[in-house]
Amino acid sequence: MTVEIRVAEGDDVLRALAPIGHYFGSAGPLAAERWQNVTSVLPEGRTLAALEGDVIVGGAGAFGFDLTIPGGPVPAAGVTVVGVLPTHRRRGVMRELMRAQLDAVHERGEPLAVLWASEGGIYGRFGYGLASLTGDVDIQRAHAAYARPLEWSGEARLVPLDEALGPLQAVYDRVAAETPGMFSRSREWWRARLLVDPEWRRFGGGEKACTVLEVDGRPEAYALYRVNFGFEDGVSAGVTHVIEAVGASPAATAAVWRFLLDVDWMDRVKASLLPLDHPLLLLVEDVPRLGFRVGDGVWVRLVDVGAALAARSYAAEGDLVLAVGDGFCPWNDARFTLDGSKTTAPADLRLDVDALGSAFLGGFTVGQLARAGRVKELTAGAVERADALFRTERAPWTPEIF
Ligand SMILES: CC(C)(COP(=O)(O)OP(=O)(O)OC[C@H]1O[C@@H](n2cnc3c(N)ncnc32)[C@H](O)[C@@H]1OP(=O)(O)O)[C@@H](O)C(=O)NCCC(=O)NCCS
C-alpha cells in the first residue's frame, strides 16, 4: 500500500506525533498533557502525517523561529518530531516526509532549516550538515575553583518559575541576538517548555529551580537547574544538574557559574549543550577536572542557498564563487557569489550543500571541511580566503534540544 503525506490538523496533530512517541516509550495513543511542550508551540499547518490508508505511520513537524546566524536573526524551520513506526521503517516514509517538509519550507521563504539529530547517519542525504558541537561538563565541586578572583558585585535571587519569564527573557534575548545557533523564544515557548516542571519530567530529581543575578535590579544572568540531593556512606553524593545558564556579560557568566558551583551539599555539577568556546574552560583553575566531553550539536540545511548566503555577514572584504551541489533540492544546484546571486563565473570552491551547512554558523572552518575532503579548492588560496570570510567571533551555541 502506498503512503500519502498530508498536513495534520486538529486531533491528527497529536496522532502524527505517535510515531516519534513510540520511541519515547508510548505503546499507543499519546497522553496530550505530556506533549503540550510540543503541540502548544507547533504552528498550525506545520505538522505532516504519513498515512497508509487511515493509519498514521509517520510524522514530522517544524517550529517557526528566528535563528541567529552570523549577521543576525533569520527565519528558520526548527525540524522536530520526525518519526516512522517500526512496522513501516526503511520503506521510504521519512524520505517522503523530508521531501514534503523541505518543499514547504522553501515555499514559505525560510532560507534554512535546523534540527537536532538522534543519529548522525540520517540527515546528510537530505542536505543537512553538522553545524555545531557541544560540550558536557561533570565537575566535582572540590576541584571547581576559579583561577582568578571573581569580579562581581551583583545580587542573586531565587525566582519562582511563574515569575521568571520577564528576567529570563531579557537576558536570553540579549545573548541570542549575538550568538549564532540561538533561536528566538516566544512567551508561549518559555511557558510551555522552560518555565514548567511536571513531576514526570524530574526523573527522580529535585524541583526545577531558577536563580537570577541582577545588578541594580537589572537581570544580567540566570540559571535553571535542579538540586538532586543524595548522601552515600555519610558523605554528599548530590548533583546540581544545570538545565540552562546564560549570562549577558563575561562577568555575569562567571558569576552565574560560580553560583552553580558553590551550592552547598552538592558533590558534583553537571551540564550539557555548552558551546565549545564556553568561558568555563578558562575560568577554572583545573581544566581537566571539568570532564569536558564533546558531542554533536545542531544540523543546518540551507533550503534557499542564495537567500541564506545573502543574509549572512562575512568577516572580510572580497568574494568567492561557490559551486554548490544539491541533489535533493535542485534549485540550489548552481554557482553562487556570497551576495546570494547565481553566476556562471568559474568557481573557486566546489562543495555539497551539507558542507556549506557545516560552515554556515561558523562551527566548522572551510579548511577543516577541505581537509576532510568535503570541499574542493578550484582556485589556489580559495580555502584560506573562504576561512577569512566565514570566520565568526563566537562558536555557535544552541542551548536547548527541540
Ligand atoms: C529515523 C527514521 C525516521 C527513519 O525513517 P524511515 O522511514 O525508516 O526512513 P526511510 O526508509 O525513508 O529512509 C531514507 C533513507 O535514510 C536512511 N536511514 C533511515 N534511518 C536511518 C538511520 N537511523 N541511520 C542511517 N540511515 C538511515 C535509509 O537507509 C534510507 O537511505 P537511502 O534512501 O539513501 O537508501 C525512523 O527509523 C525512526 O522513526 N527512528 C526513530 C526516531 C528517530 O530517530 N527519529 C529522528 C529524530 S531526529
The ligand as a MOL file (V3000), in Angstrom:
LIG
                    3D

  0  0  0     0  0            999 V3000
M  V30 BEGIN CTAB
M  V30 COUNTS 48 50 0 0 0
M  V30 BEGIN ATOM
M  V30 1 C 14.8930 7.5970 11.5450 0
M  V30 2 C 13.5420 7.2180 10.9520 0
M  V30 3 C 12.6190 8.4380 10.9760 0
M  V30 4 C 13.7570 6.7320 9.5150 0
M  V30 5 O 12.5230 6.5180 8.9030 0
M  V30 6 P 12.3810 5.5300 7.6670 0
M  V30 7 O 11.0240 5.7120 7.1070 0
M  V30 8 O 12.7820 4.1550 8.0870 0
M  V30 9 O 13.4580 6.0920 6.6640 0
M  V30 10 P 13.4590 5.8980 5.0840 0
M  V30 11 O 13.0620 4.4870 4.7560 0
M  V30 12 O 12.6990 6.9760 4.4160 0
M  V30 13 O 14.9920 6.0750 4.7960 0
M  V30 14 C 15.5030 7.1090 3.9610 0
M  V30 15 C 16.9860 6.9090 3.9060 0
M  V30 16 O 17.5530 7.1450 5.1950 0
M  V30 17 C 18.2940 6.0020 5.6380 0
M  V30 18 N 18.0880 5.8970 7.0840 0
M  V30 19 C 16.9320 5.8340 7.7230 0
M  V30 20 N 17.1420 5.7720 9.0470 0
M  V30 21 C 18.4610 5.7920 9.2360 0
M  V30 22 C 19.2920 5.7560 10.3780 0
M  V30 23 N 18.7760 5.6630 11.6060 0
M  V30 24 N 20.6200 5.7950 10.2060 0
M  V30 25 C 21.1600 5.8690 8.9670 0
M  V30 26 N 20.4040 5.9120 7.8360 0
M  V30 27 C 19.0820 5.8800 7.9810 0
M  V30 28 C 17.7070 4.8540 4.8730 0
M  V30 29 O 18.6270 3.7960 4.7790 0
M  V30 30 C 17.4020 5.4990 3.5350 0
M  V30 31 O 18.6160 5.6390 2.8200 0
M  V30 32 P 18.6460 5.7750 1.2100 0
M  V30 33 O 17.3050 6.2390 0.7590 0
M  V30 34 O 19.7110 6.7820 0.9750 0
M  V30 35 O 18.9910 4.4060 0.7520 0
M  V30 36 C 12.8820 6.0650 11.7500 0
M  V30 37 O 13.7330 4.9610 11.7600 0
M  V30 38 C 12.5640 6.4500 13.1730 0
M  V30 39 O 11.4720 6.8990 13.4350 0
M  V30 40 N 13.5400 6.2480 14.0820 0
M  V30 41 C 13.3670 6.5370 15.4950 0
M  V30 42 C 13.0940 8.0080 15.7600 0
M  V30 43 C 14.1490 8.9070 15.1960 0
M  V30 44 O 15.3380 8.6720 15.3270 0
M  V30 45 N 13.7020 9.9870 14.5510 0
M  V30 46 C 14.5710 11.0250 14.0550 0
M  V30 47 C 14.5900 12.0790 15.1170 0
M  V30 48 S 15.7910 13.3150 14.7730 0
M  V30 END ATOM
M  V30 BEGIN BOND
M  V30 1 1 1 2
M  V30 2 1 2 3
M  V30 3 1 2 4
M  V30 4 1 2 36
M  V30 5 1 4 5
M  V30 6 1 5 6
M  V30 7 2 6 7
M  V30 8 1 6 8
M  V30 9 1 6 9
M  V30 10 1 9 10
M  V30 11 2 10 11
M  V30 12 1 10 12
M  V30 13 1 10 13
M  V30 14 1 13 14
M  V30 15 1 14 15
M  V30 16 1 15 16
M  V30 17 1 15 30
M  V30 18 1 16 17
M  V30 19 1 17 18
M  V30 20 1 17 28
M  V30 21 1 18 19
M  V30 22 1 18 27
M  V30 23 2 19 20
M  V30 24 1 20 21
M  V30 25 1 21 22
M  V30 26 2 21 27
M  V30 27 1 22 23
M  V30 28 2 22 24
M  V30 29 1 24 25
M  V30 30 2 25 26
M  V30 31 1 26 27
M  V30 32 1 28 29
M  V30 33 1 28 30
M  V30 34 1 30 31
M  V30 35 1 31 32
M  V30 36 2 32 33
M  V30 37 1 32 34
M  V30 38 1 32 35
M  V30 39 1 36 37
M  V30 40 1 36 38
M  V30 41 2 38 39
M  V30 42 1 38 40
M  V30 43 1 40 41
M  V30 44 1 41 42
M  V30 45 1 42 43
M  V30 46 2 43 44
M  V30 47 1 43 45
M  V30 48 1 45 46
M  V30 49 1 46 47
M  V30 50 1 47 48
M  V30 END BOND
M  V30 END CTAB
M  END
